[in-house]
Amino acid sequence: SVTFAQFVKECKSVASRILQKDIRNKAIAVYDNRDVNTLVGMFGTMYSGNHYVVIDSHSPADRIQKIYDVAQPVFALIEAQNTELANQIKSDCVNLDITQELSNKIDDKKLSMAREKSISTDLAYILFTSGSTGAPKGTAVSHLSVITYMEWYISALGVSEKTTFGSQTSFYFSASVSDTYSVVFCGATLQS
């Protein structure tokens, strides 16, 4: 269990680490281990002014390689159990163990600058599907698209801080967006 205050602090810590490289609007791979660290990686990436690409940690290396070839991530946020798989990918991407990045010193100045430079049409994330040909195909989604969808979703379903979602969909599927973002927008609960 994690509080919103702790979640935000860890997201800002991860974002501060990403911002040490002074990058903006770049892809950051986030390995999905179905835990809160995956969410910290996703939102920490957005805090840094970049966009995330969720990687199924159970996918074969050749599929992940194809995603890297398209997305060109600068960093990959992994956990210890992902090290062997992530090291098989041929890329200039730097692997960061997210568990070691959760308590970085927060750089409020760089975070503020990243936020000031952000615009609504910047990408929030890219989700890759298997595609009908078996080759991963990415769908890029902007912050404005997420906000617009969430406004409709929350209104249509009556989501509030009293709502509890059961996290059953992996974060690399588009269906997870509804649960994940509505929790953050409304202060609801996400249980795994």
TATA-V984058 format. One record per backbone hydrogen bond with DSSP energy under -0.5 kcal/mol. CO is the residue of the C=O (numbers start at 0). NH is the residue of the N-H. If there is no record, write none. Layout:
co->(CO & CO)
nh->(NH & NH)
This chain:
co->(2 & 3 & 4 & 5 & 6 & 7 & 8 & 9 & 10 & 11 & 12 & 13 & 14 & 16 & 17 & 18 & 25 & 26 & 26 & 27 & 28 & 29 & 30 & 31 & 34 & 34 & 35 & 36 & 37 & 38 & 39 & 40 & 41 & 42 & 43 & 44 & 45 & 48 & 50 & 51 & 52 & 53 & 54 & 54 & 55 & 59 & 59 & 60 & 61 & 62 & 63 & 64 & 65 & 66 & 67 & 73 & 74 & 75 & 75 & 76 & 77 & 78 & 78 & 79 & 81 & 82 & 83 & 84 & 85 & 88 & 92 & 93 & 95 & 95 & 96 & 97 & 97 & 100 & 105 & 106 & 107 & 108 & 109 & 110 & 111 & 112 & 113 & 114 & 118 & 119 & 121 & 123 & 124 & 125 & 126 & 128 & 130 & 136 & 137 & 138 & 140 & 140 & 141 & 142 & 143 & 144 & 145 & 146 & 147 & 148 & 149 & 150 & 151 & 152 & 153 & 153 & 159 & 162 & 164 & 164 & 165 & 169 & 172 & 173 & 174 & 174 & 175 & 176 & 177 & 178 & 179 & 180 & 181 & 182 & 182 & 188 & 188 & 190)
nh->(6 & 7 & 8 & 9 & 10 & 11 & 12 & 13 & 14 & 15 & 16 & 17 & 18 & 19 & 20 & 21 & 50 & 73 & 74 & 52 & 76 & 54 & 32 & 56 & 37 & 38 & 39 & 40 & 41 & 42 & 43 & 44 & 45 & 46 & 47 & 49 & 48 & 24 & 27 & 125 & 29 & 55 & 31 & 56 & 58 & 62 & 63 & 64 & 65 & 66 & 67 & 68 & 69 & 70 & 71 & 93 & 28 & 77 & 95 & 30 & 97 & 81 & 82 & 82 & 85 & 86 & 87 & 87 & 88 & 90 & 94 & 75 & 77 & 97 & 99 & 100 & 101 & 103 & 107 & 110 & 111 & 112 & 113 & 114 & 115 & 116 & 117 & 117 & 121 & 143 & 142 & 51 & 140 & 53 & 138 & 136 & 133 & 128 & 139 & 126 & 123 & 124 & 145 & 146 & 147 & 148 & 149 & 150 & 151 & 152 & 153 & 154 & 155 & 156 & 157 & 158 & 162 & 188 & 166 & 190 & 167 & 172 & 175 & 176 & 177 & 178 & 179 & 180 & 181 & 182 & 183 & 184 & 185 & 186 & 187 & 164 & 190 & 166)
